[in-house]
Protein backbone atom coordinates (compact mmCIF):
# COMPACT_ATOMS: atom_id res chain seq x y z
CA UNK A 1 0.00 0.00 0.00
CA UNK A 2 2.76 2.48 0.89
CA UNK A 3 4.49 1.71 -2.39
CA UNK A 4 1.37 2.57 -4.39
CA UNK A 5 0.96 5.86 -2.51
CA UNK A 6 4.58 6.74 -3.37
CA UNK A 7 3.87 6.22 -7.06
CA UNK A 8 0.79 8.46 -6.91
CA UNK A 9 2.71 11.14 -5.02
CA UNK A 10 5.60 11.07 -7.53
CA UNK A 11 3.17 11.21 -10.45
CA UNK A 12 1.27 14.15 -8.90
CA UNK A 13 4.54 15.98 -8.15
CA UNK A 14 5.77 15.49 -11.74
CA UNK A 15 2.42 16.61 -13.12
CA UNK A 16 2.49 19.81 -11.02
CA UNK A 17 6.06 20.62 -12.08
CA UNK A 18 5.13 20.14 -15.73
CA UNK A 19 1.93 22.14 -15.36
CA UNK A 20 3.61 25.08 -13.65
CA UNK A 21 6.24 25.21 -16.40
CA UNK A 22 3.92 24.59 -19.36
CA UNK A 23 1.24 27.16 -18.49
CA UNK A 24 3.57 30.21 -18.32
CA UNK A 25 5.38 29.05 -21.47
CA UNK A 26 2.07 28.65 -23.34
CA UNK A 27 0.73 32.00 -22.13
CA UNK A 28 3.95 33.76 -23.13
CA UNK A 29 3.88 32.08 -26.55
CA UNK A 30 0.27 33.09 -27.20
CA UNK A 31 0.90 36.65 -25.99
CA UNK A 32 4.26 37.33 -27.68
CA UNK A 33 4.66 34.97 -30.64
CA UNK A 34 1.42 33.83 -32.29
CA UNK A 35 -2.20 32.85 -31.74
CA UNK A 36 -5.25 31.95 -33.80
CA UNK A 37 -8.43 33.97 -34.19
CA UNK A 38 -11.79 33.55 -35.87
CA UNK A 39 -12.69 36.31 -38.32
CA UNK A 40 -16.29 37.48 -38.18
CA UNK A 41 -18.16 39.76 -40.54
CA UNK A 42 -18.01 40.81 -44.16
CA UNK A 43 -15.56 43.72 -43.99
CA UNK A 44 -12.61 41.75 -45.40
CA UNK A 45 -14.49 39.91 -48.16
CA UNK A 46 -13.40 38.43 -50.51
CA UNK A 47 -9.96 37.96 -48.87
CA UNK A 48 -11.46 36.58 -45.65
CA UNK A 49 -14.89 34.96 -45.11
CA UNK A 50 -15.78 34.81 -48.82
CA UNK A 51 -18.77 32.61 -48.01
CA UNK A 52 -20.41 35.33 -45.95
CA UNK A 53 -22.14 34.50 -42.70
CA UNK A 54 -22.20 30.75 -43.46
CA UNK A 55 -18.52 30.34 -42.59
CA UNK A 56 -15.81 32.07 -40.59
CA UNK A 57 -12.14 31.88 -41.48
CA UNK A 58 -9.66 31.12 -38.73
CA UNK A 59 -6.35 32.93 -39.19
CA UNK A 60 -2.89 32.72 -37.68
CA UNK A 61 -1.95 36.01 -36.02
CA UNK A 62 1.79 36.63 -35.71
CA UNK A 63 2.57 38.99 -32.81
CA UNK A 64 6.33 38.64 -33.25
CA UNK A 65 6.39 40.25 -36.72
CA UNK A 66 4.82 43.49 -35.45
CA UNK A 67 6.76 43.81 -32.20
CA UNK A 68 8.62 46.85 -33.63
CA UNK A 69 5.46 48.27 -35.26
CA UNK A 70 6.88 47.53 -38.72
CA UNK A 71 4.10 46.87 -41.22
CA UNK A 72 3.91 47.26 -44.98
CA UNK A 73 1.19 48.58 -47.24
CA UNK A 74 -1.09 45.67 -48.12
CA UNK A 75 -0.53 43.71 -44.87
CA UNK A 76 -3.63 42.33 -43.15
CA UNK A 77 -3.39 43.24 -39.48
CA UNK A 78 -5.30 42.77 -36.27
CA UNK A 79 -5.63 45.86 -34.11
CA UNK A 80 -7.51 47.18 -31.14
CA UNK A 81 -10.59 49.07 -32.32
CA UNK A 82 -10.10 52.82 -31.86
CA UNK A 83 -13.81 53.13 -30.98
CA UNK A 84 -14.12 50.10 -28.67
CA UNK A 85 -10.89 49.08 -26.88
CA UNK A 86 -12.46 45.76 -25.85
CA UNK A 87 -12.78 44.69 -29.49
CA UNK A 88 -10.13 43.61 -31.99
CA UNK A 89 -10.65 44.30 -35.70
CA UNK A 90 -8.87 42.96 -38.76
CA UNK A 91 -8.11 45.28 -41.70
CA UNK A 92 -5.64 45.86 -44.54
CA UNK A 93 -2.92 48.51 -44.20
CA UNK A 94 -3.45 51.02 -47.02
CA UNK A 95 -1.07 53.84 -46.08
CA UNK A 96 1.77 54.51 -43.65
CA UNK A 97 2.99 57.63 -41.89
CA UNK A 98 3.68 60.49 -44.27
CA UNK A 99 1.52 59.05 -47.07
CA UNK A 100 -1.27 61.12 -48.59
CA UNK A 101 -4.32 58.93 -49.21
CA UNK A 102 -7.53 59.55 -51.17
CA UNK A 103 -10.29 58.56 -48.80
CA UNK A 104 -13.58 56.78 -49.43
CA UNK A 105 -16.36 58.57 -47.55
CA UNK A 106 -14.14 60.24 -44.92
CA UNK A 107 -14.96 63.85 -44.00
CA UNK A 108 -11.77 64.95 -45.84
CA UNK A 109 -11.18 63.89 -49.44
CA UNK A 110 -7.41 63.57 -48.85
CA UNK A 111 -5.61 62.78 -45.60
CA UNK A 112 -1.92 62.86 -44.78
CA UNK A 113 -1.21 60.01 -42.36
CA UNK A 114 0.50 61.47 -39.26
CA UNK A 115 3.74 60.15 -37.78
CA UNK A 116 3.21 56.96 -35.77
CA UNK A 117 -0.07 56.15 -37.54
CA UNK A 118 -1.40 54.04 -40.41
CA UNK A 119 -4.52 54.06 -42.57
CA UNK A 120 -6.48 50.78 -42.55
CA UNK A 121 -9.48 49.67 -44.59
CA UNK A 122 -11.58 46.57 -45.08
CA UNK A 123 -11.49 44.99 -48.52
CA UNK A 124 -15.30 45.18 -48.78
CA UNK A 125 -15.88 48.94 -49.05
CA UNK A 126 -19.23 50.05 -47.73
CA UNK A 127 -19.35 47.09 -45.31
CA UNK A 128 -16.32 48.06 -43.26
CA UNK A 129 -15.86 50.20 -40.16
CA UNK A 130 -12.33 51.44 -40.85
CA UNK A 131 -10.12 54.54 -41.18
CA UNK A 132 -12.71 56.08 -43.49
CA UNK A 133 -14.92 56.20 -40.37
CA UNK A 134 -12.41 56.87 -37.58
CA UNK A 135 -9.35 58.31 -39.34
CA UNK A 136 -5.69 57.26 -39.09
CA UNK A 137 -4.91 54.63 -36.46
CA UNK A 138 -2.04 54.79 -33.99
CA UNK A 139 0.59 52.09 -34.47
CA UNK A 140 0.26 51.51 -30.73
CA UNK A 141 -3.10 49.81 -31.39
CA UNK A 142 -1.44 47.22 -33.63
CA UNK A 143 -1.98 43.70 -32.28
CA UNK A 144 -0.68 41.21 -34.86
CA UNK A 145 -0.08 40.43 -38.52
CA UNK A 146 -2.46 37.89 -40.11
CA UNK A 147 -0.21 35.49 -42.02
CA UNK A 148 -2.24 32.37 -42.90
CA UNK A 149 -5.79 31.06 -43.17
CA UNK A 150 -5.93 27.88 -41.09
CA UNK A 151 -9.62 26.99 -41.31
CA UNK A 152 -11.61 25.82 -43.19
CA UNK A 153 -9.14 23.27 -44.62
CA UNK A 154 -10.10 23.96 -48.25
CA UNK A 155 -8.94 27.57 -47.74
CA UNK A 156 -5.51 26.84 -46.20
CA UNK A 157 -3.20 29.47 -47.61
CA UNK A 158 -0.63 32.13 -46.88
CA UNK A 159 -2.17 35.61 -46.85
CA UNK A 160 -0.43 37.79 -49.39
CA UNK A 161 0.43 41.40 -48.70
CA UNK A 162 -1.33 42.97 -51.69
CA UNK A 163 -2.45 46.56 -52.04
CA UNK A 164 -5.27 47.04 -54.55
CA UNK A 165 -4.01 49.35 -57.35
CA UNK A 166 -6.86 51.83 -56.82
CA UNK A 167 -5.81 52.25 -53.16
CA UNK A 168 -2.18 53.25 -53.66
CA UNK A 169 -1.32 56.47 -51.81
CA UNK A 170 -1.53 59.65 -53.88
CA UNK A 171 1.90 60.47 -52.52
CA UNK A 172 4.12 58.39 -50.27
CA UNK A 173 6.95 59.62 -48.10
CA UNK A 174 9.32 57.34 -50.04
CA UNK A 175 8.69 59.44 -53.21
CA UNK A 176 9.81 62.70 -51.60
C-alpha atoms as one frame of an Amber mdcrd trajectory, in Angstrom:
protein
   0.000   0.000   0.000   2.762   2.476   0.889   4.487   1.708  -2.389   1.366
   2.574  -4.393   0.960   5.864  -2.509   4.578   6.736  -3.366   3.873   6.222
  -7.057   0.791   8.461  -6.909   2.705  11.140  -5.023   5.597  11.067  -7.532
   3.165  11.207 -10.448   1.268  14.147  -8.903   4.541  15.981  -8.154   5.775
  15.493 -11.744   2.421  16.611 -13.121   2.492  19.807 -11.020   6.063  20.616
 -12.080   5.134  20.136 -15.729   1.930  22.136 -15.357   3.611  25.079 -13.651
   6.238  25.212 -16.398   3.920  24.589 -19.364   1.241  27.165 -18.489   3.566
  30.206 -18.323   5.376  29.053 -21.471   2.068  28.645 -23.337   0.727  32.000
 -22.129   3.954  33.759 -23.125   3.885  32.084 -26.550   0.266  33.092 -27.199
   0.901  36.648 -25.993   4.257  37.333 -27.684   4.657  34.973 -30.640   1.423
  33.833 -32.289  -2.195  32.853 -31.743  -5.248  31.949 -33.797  -8.434  33.969
 -34.188 -11.792  33.545 -35.867 -12.688  36.312 -38.319 -16.292  37.483 -38.181
 -18.164  39.763 -40.538 -18.006  40.807 -44.158 -15.558  43.721 -43.989 -12.614
  41.748 -45.396 -14.485  39.905 -48.158 -13.397  38.432 -50.514  -9.960  37.957
 -48.875 -11.465  36.576 -45.654 -14.885  34.958 -45.113 -15.781  34.810 -48.820
 -18.772  32.608 -48.009 -20.406  35.330 -45.952 -22.141  34.495 -42.700 -22.197
  30.753 -43.455 -18.518  30.335 -42.590 -15.814  32.069 -40.591 -12.141  31.880
 -41.479  -9.663  31.124 -38.728  -6.348  32.928 -39.186  -2.886  32.724 -37.679
  -1.946  36.011 -36.018   1.791  36.629 -35.714   2.573  38.994 -32.815   6.330
  38.643 -33.247   6.395  40.252 -36.718   4.821  43.494 -35.449   6.764  43.810
 -32.199   8.618  46.847 -33.626   5.463  48.273 -35.264   6.879  47.527 -38.717
   4.099  46.871 -41.224   3.911  47.256 -44.976   1.191  48.576 -47.242  -1.089
  45.670 -48.115  -0.526  43.708 -44.868  -3.626  42.329 -43.154  -3.387  43.239
 -39.477  -5.298  42.769 -36.271  -5.631  45.863 -34.112  -7.514  47.179 -31.137
 -10.588  49.070 -32.320 -10.100  52.823 -31.858 -13.808  53.129 -30.984 -14.121
  50.101 -28.669 -10.888  49.084 -26.876 -12.457  45.765 -25.847 -12.779  44.693
 -29.491 -10.128  43.607 -31.994 -10.650  44.296 -35.697  -8.872  42.959 -38.765
  -8.106  45.276 -41.700  -5.641  45.860 -44.542  -2.919  48.514 -44.196  -3.451
  51.023 -47.025  -1.066  53.839 -46.081   1.769  54.513 -43.653   2.987  57.631
 -41.888   3.676  60.489 -44.267   1.516  59.055 -47.075  -1.274  61.117 -48.590
  -4.323  58.932 -49.206  -7.526  59.554 -51.175 -10.294  58.563 -48.805 -13.584
  56.782 -49.432 -16.360  58.570 -47.547 -14.141  60.243 -44.925 -14.955  63.853
 -43.997 -11.771  64.952 -45.836 -11.177  63.888 -49.445  -7.408  63.571 -48.849
  -5.609  62.775 -45.602  -1.918  62.860 -44.776  -1.212  60.015 -42.359   0.502
  61.472 -39.262   3.737  60.145 -37.783   3.208  56.964 -35.765  -0.074  56.151
 -37.538  -1.403  54.038 -40.411  -4.522  54.059 -42.574  -6.481  50.776 -42.546
  -9.475  49.667 -44.590 -11.576  46.574 -45.076 -11.488  44.986 -48.519 -15.300
  45.180 -48.779 -15.878  48.939 -49.054 -19.230  50.048 -47.733 -19.347  47.092
 -45.311 -16.324  48.064 -43.257 -15.857  50.195 -40.162 -12.327  51.435 -40.853
 -10.120  54.538 -41.181 -12.705  56.077 -43.491 -14.920  56.202 -40.371 -12.409
  56.873 -37.582  -9.349  58.309 -39.344  -5.685  57.263 -39.094  -4.911  54.633
 -36.457  -2.044  54.788 -33.986   0.585  52.092 -34.475   0.259  51.510 -30.731
  -3.104  49.808 -31.393  -1.439  47.223 -33.633  -1.980  43.703 -32.283  -0.683
  41.209 -34.863  -0.082  40.428 -38.523  -2.455  37.894 -40.106  -0.215  35.491
 -42.021  -2.237  32.365 -42.905  -5.791  31.064 -43.170  -5.928  27.881 -41.088
  -9.622  26.986 -41.310 -11.613  25.817 -43.192  -9.136  23.269 -44.624 -10.101
  23.958 -48.245  -8.939  27.567 -47.742  -5.514  26.842 -46.198  -3.204  29.473
 -47.614  -0.634  32.134 -46.883  -2.166  35.607 -46.851  -0.428  37.791 -49.389
   0.428  41.404 -48.700  -1.328  42.974 -51.691  -2.447  46.564 -52.040  -5.274
  47.036 -54.554  -4.014  49.350 -57.347  -6.857  51.828 -56.819  -5.810  52.248
 -53.157  -2.179  53.249 -53.660  -1.324  56.465 -51.807  -1.533  59.646 -53.882
   1.902  60.474 -52.520   4.121  58.388 -50.274   6.955  59.624 -48.099   9.319
  57.336 -50.045   8.688  59.438 -53.210   9.807  62.700 -51.597
